[in-house]
Amino acid sequence: SRLIRERRALVQELTRAQGGLAALIDASFDPIVALDALGNVTRWNRGATDLYGYKTDEINGRPIDVIEVDPHAAHKRRERAAAGEAVKSEEVVRLRRSGSTVSVLLSLTPLRDPAGSLTGFVEVSKDLTAQKALQRDMIHADRLATLGRLAASFAHEVNNPLAYVRSNVSVIHQHVDRILTEGVLPDDRQAVRAELNELVGDVMQGVERIKQIIQHLKGFSRGGDDELREVELKEPVEAALRLFEPKLQGSTIKLTRELPQTPPLPCYPSRVAQAVL
């Protein structure tokens, strides 16, 4: 009778502890998910519902792969954890129930029975949406600050082509006014045409130069559309140098380039240009 009473007391204490632990897990703002050894969901807390959109009865018993963008990578991650490798704070992109994606910081821990056999996994993830947005804002703010420091050089760079555009347009206007007022002798038409063509060509070159400067500035200052892609490193380096060259005008510093051919590498081009600049 004494042993039965003690056993009942232990069962009640264990039940209370399990209930308290379950309540603690469910109250967590961060997603906490339990999986069996095959990767099927066995427990799904409120934080997971808030982030991924699935209710407990919709996800329990289903493979965790339903929220994985890359199920193969998720399977490899579980294999590494089962083999004893620490899987902590890995950045993973996952799918919400709505079909949108979300970046999370993920830690995965294997569960084992007293004999050491794998029984499942527990994963804890953290939504990185706000952190990513803050990071993008900080990068963009730093770009704008850099542009502000170089603003005077950019103004000078634009004023040069703008000056001869203005000058040539003034000469063209004088020629047109004279032609409309006095006309052009047949013997002079070819010379006048050649001169006007040259003036217009210079204007177009000036306008194209201004357009290129503005495109460089827009490409560097743009904050939200930079994406990971494979490029040769000399591409963002050249972009940074083109932005910096106007600052050297009038100085004794000479900028030379020795950019070797490199294989395309995955990077964020405008961020590389920002680091070089």
C-alpha positions as CSV (number, residue, x, y, z in Angstrom):
1,S,0.0,0.0,0.0
2,R,2.8,2.4,0.9
3,L,4.6,1.7,-2.5
4,I,1.3,2.2,-4.3
5,R,0.8,5.6,-2.5
6,E,4.3,6.6,-3.3
7,R,3.9,5.6,-6.9
8,R,0.7,7.6,-7.2
9,A,2.3,10.6,-5.7
10,L,5.2,10.4,-8.1
11,V,2.8,10.0,-11.1
12,Q,0.9,13.1,-9.9
13,E,4.1,15.1,-9.5
14,L,5.3,14.0,-12.9
15,T,1.9,14.9,-14.4
16,R,2.0,18.4,-12.8
17,A,5.6,18.9,-14.1
18,Q,4.6,17.8,-17.6
19,G,1.6,20.1,-17.5
20,G,3.7,23.0,-16.3
21,L,6.3,22.3,-19.0
22,A,3.7,22.0,-21.7
23,A,2.1,25.3,-20.6
24,L,5.6,26.9,-20.6
25,I,6.3,25.6,-24.2
26,D,2.9,26.7,-25.5
27,A,3.2,30.2,-24.0
28,S,6.5,30.8,-25.8
29,F,6.4,33.5,-28.5
30,D,9.1,31.6,-30.4
31,P,8.1,28.5,-32.4
32,I,8.9,25.2,-30.5
33,V,8.2,22.0,-32.4
34,A,8.7,18.4,-31.5
35,L,9.3,15.8,-34.2
36,D,9.5,12.0,-34.2
37,A,12.5,10.2,-35.6
38,L,11.1,10.4,-39.1
39,G,10.6,14.2,-39.0
40,N,6.8,14.1,-38.4
41,V,5.3,16.8,-36.1
42,T,4.3,15.5,-32.7
43,R,4.0,18.8,-30.8
44,W,3.3,22.3,-32.2
45,N,3.1,25.3,-29.9
46,R,1.3,28.6,-30.2
47,G,4.4,30.5,-31.4
48,A,4.7,28.0,-34.3
49,T,1.0,28.7,-35.2
50,D,1.6,32.4,-35.1
51,L,4.6,32.3,-37.3
52,Y,3.8,29.5,-39.8
53,G,0.0,29.8,-39.9
54,Y,-0.8,26.1,-39.3
55,K,-3.0,25.2,-36.3
56,T,-2.1,22.2,-34.2
57,D,-4.7,19.9,-35.6
58,E,-3.7,20.8,-39.1
59,I,0.0,20.0,-38.7
60,N,0.3,17.2,-36.1
61,G,1.3,14.0,-37.7
62,R,2.4,15.6,-40.9
63,P,6.1,15.8,-42.0
64,I,7.9,19.1,-41.1
65,D,8.8,19.2,-44.8
66,V,5.4,21.0,-45.5
67,I,7.0,24.2,-44.2
68,E,10.5,23.6,-45.7
69,V,11.6,25.5,-48.8
70,D,14.4,22.9,-49.2
71,P,13.2,19.5,-47.8
72,H,16.5,17.8,-48.8
73,A,18.5,20.3,-46.7
74,A,16.1,19.8,-43.8
75,H,16.6,16.0,-44.0
76,K,20.4,16.5,-44.0
77,R,20.1,18.8,-41.0
78,R,18.3,16.1,-39.0
79,E,20.9,13.6,-40.0
80,R,23.7,15.9,-38.7
81,A,21.8,16.4,-35.4
82,A,21.2,12.6,-35.1
83,A,25.0,12.0,-35.7
84,G,25.8,14.3,-32.8
85,E,26.7,17.4,-34.7
86,A,25.6,20.6,-33.1
87,V,22.8,22.3,-35.1
88,K,22.5,25.8,-33.6
89,S,21.5,29.2,-34.9
90,E,21.3,28.2,-38.5
91,E,19.5,30.6,-40.8
92,V,16.7,28.8,-42.7
93,V,14.1,30.0,-45.1
94,R,10.7,28.4,-44.6
95,L,7.2,28.5,-46.0
96,R,4.1,29.9,-44.3
97,R,0.7,28.3,-44.8
98,S,-0.2,31.4,-47.0
99,G,2.7,30.4,-49.3
100,S,4.9,33.4,-48.3
101,T,8.5,32.7,-47.0
102,V,10.1,33.7,-43.8
103,S,13.7,33.6,-42.6
104,V,14.2,32.0,-39.2
105,L,17.2,31.2,-36.9
106,L,16.9,27.5,-36.1
107,S,18.3,25.2,-33.5
108,L,17.7,21.4,-33.6
109,T,18.3,18.9,-30.7
110,P,17.9,15.1,-30.9
111,L,15.9,13.2,-28.3
112,R,17.0,9.7,-27.2
113,D,15.6,7.0,-24.9
114,P,17.6,5.6,-21.9
115,A,19.2,3.1,-24.3
116,G,20.5,5.9,-26.5
117,S,18.2,5.2,-29.4
118,L,16.9,8.2,-31.4
119,T,13.2,8.9,-30.6
120,G,12.8,12.3,-32.2
121,F,13.9,16.0,-32.3
122,V,13.1,19.3,-30.7
123,E,13.6,22.4,-32.7
124,V,13.4,26.1,-31.6
125,S,13.2,28.8,-34.3
126,K,13.2,32.6,-34.1
127,D,11.6,34.9,-36.7
128,L,14.2,37.1,-38.3
129,T,11.8,39.4,-40.2
130,A,12.2,42.4,-38.0
131,Q,16.0,41.9,-37.7
132,K,16.3,41.6,-41.5
133,A,14.3,44.7,-42.0
134,L,16.4,46.6,-39.5
135,Q,19.6,45.3,-41.2
136,R,18.3,46.5,-44.6
137,D,17.5,49.9,-43.2
138,M,20.9,50.3,-41.6
139,I,22.6,49.3,-44.9
140,H,20.5,51.7,-46.9
141,A,21.1,54.5,-44.3
142,D,24.9,53.9,-44.6
143,R,24.7,54.1,-48.4
144,L,22.8,57.4,-48.2
145,A,25.4,58.7,-45.7
146,T,28.2,57.7,-48.2
147,L,26.4,59.5,-51.0
148,G,26.1,62.6,-48.8
149,R,29.8,62.7,-48.2
150,L,30.4,62.5,-52.0
151,A,27.6,64.8,-53.0
152,A,29.9,67.8,-53.9
153,S,31.9,65.5,-56.2
154,F,28.8,64.2,-57.9
155,A,27.6,67.8,-58.5
156,H,30.9,68.7,-60.1
157,E,30.7,65.5,-62.2
158,V,27.2,66.4,-63.5
159,N,28.1,70.1,-64.1
160,N,30.9,69.3,-66.5
161,P,28.8,67.6,-69.2
162,L,25.9,69.9,-68.4
163,A,28.1,73.0,-69.1
164,Y,28.9,71.9,-72.7
165,V,25.4,70.7,-73.3
166,R,24.2,74.2,-72.3
167,S,26.9,75.8,-74.5
168,N,26.2,73.7,-77.5
169,V,22.4,74.2,-77.3
170,S,23.0,77.9,-77.2
171,V,25.1,77.7,-80.4
172,I,22.5,75.5,-82.1
173,H,19.8,78.0,-81.2
174,Q,21.9,80.8,-82.8
175,H,22.4,78.8,-86.0
176,V,18.7,77.9,-86.2
177,D,17.7,81.5,-85.6
178,R,20.1,82.7,-88.3
179,I,18.8,80.0,-90.7
180,L,15.2,80.9,-90.1
181,T,16.0,84.7,-90.5
182,E,18.5,84.8,-93.3
183,G,18.4,81.3,-94.9
184,V,21.4,79.3,-96.0
185,L,23.2,79.6,-99.3
186,P,23.5,76.3,-101.2
187,D,27.3,76.3,-101.0
188,D,27.1,76.6,-97.2
189,R,24.5,73.9,-96.5
190,Q,27.0,71.0,-96.2
191,A,29.2,72.9,-93.8
192,V,26.3,74.1,-91.6
193,R,24.8,70.6,-91.6
194,A,28.2,69.1,-90.5
195,E,28.6,71.7,-87.7
196,L,25.1,71.2,-86.4
197,N,25.6,67.4,-86.5
198,E,28.8,67.8,-84.5
199,L,27.1,70.1,-81.9
200,V,24.1,67.7,-81.5
201,G,26.5,64.8,-81.2
202,D,28.3,66.5,-78.4
203,V,25.0,67.3,-76.7
204,M,23.9,63.6,-76.9
205,Q,27.3,62.5,-75.4
206,G,26.8,65.0,-72.5
207,V,23.2,63.8,-71.9
208,E,24.4,60.1,-72.0
209,R,27.2,60.9,-69.5
210,I,24.7,62.5,-67.1
211,K,22.4,59.5,-67.6
212,Q,25.2,57.1,-66.6
213,I,26.0,59.2,-63.5
214,I,22.4,59.1,-62.4
215,Q,22.2,55.4,-63.0
216,H,25.3,54.7,-60.9
217,L,23.8,56.8,-58.1
218,K,20.4,55.1,-58.3
219,G,22.0,51.6,-58.4
220,F,24.1,52.4,-55.3
221,S,21.4,54.1,-53.3
222,R,18.7,51.6,-54.0
223,G,18.0,49.7,-50.8
224,G,15.4,47.0,-51.3
225,D,16.1,45.2,-54.5
226,D,19.7,44.0,-54.0
227,E,19.7,40.2,-54.5
228,L,22.2,37.4,-54.3
229,R,23.6,36.6,-57.7
230,E,26.7,35.4,-59.3
231,V,29.0,38.1,-60.7
232,E,32.6,38.7,-61.4
233,L,34.0,40.7,-58.5
234,K,35.4,43.4,-60.8
235,E,31.8,44.4,-61.6
236,P,31.0,45.8,-58.1
237,V,34.6,47.1,-57.7
238,E,34.3,49.1,-61.0
239,A,30.9,50.5,-59.8
240,A,32.5,51.7,-56.6
241,L,35.5,53.2,-58.4
242,R,33.2,55.1,-60.8
243,L,31.4,56.6,-57.9
244,F,34.7,57.6,-56.2
245,E,36.6,59.0,-59.2
246,P,34.9,62.4,-59.2
247,K,36.2,63.0,-55.7
248,L,39.8,62.8,-57.0
249,Q,39.4,65.6,-59.5
250,G,41.7,68.4,-58.8
251,S,43.9,66.3,-56.4
252,T,47.3,64.8,-57.0
253,I,46.1,61.3,-56.3
254,K,46.0,59.0,-59.3
255,L,43.7,56.0,-59.3
256,T,44.8,52.9,-61.3
257,R,43.1,49.6,-61.8
258,E,44.6,46.1,-61.7
259,L,41.5,43.9,-61.7
260,P,42.2,40.2,-62.6
261,Q,39.7,38.0,-64.2
262,T,37.8,36.0,-61.5
263,P,35.2,33.3,-61.8
264,P,31.6,34.5,-61.0
265,L,31.0,34.4,-57.2
266,P,27.7,34.5,-55.4
267,C,27.4,37.9,-53.7
268,Y,25.2,41.0,-53.2
269,P,26.8,43.4,-55.8
270,S,25.7,46.7,-54.3
271,R,26.9,45.6,-50.8
272,V,30.3,44.7,-52.2
273,A,30.5,48.1,-53.9
274,Q,29.5,49.7,-50.7
275,A,32.2,47.9,-48.8
276,V,34.8,48.9,-51.4
277,L,33.6,52.5,-51.5
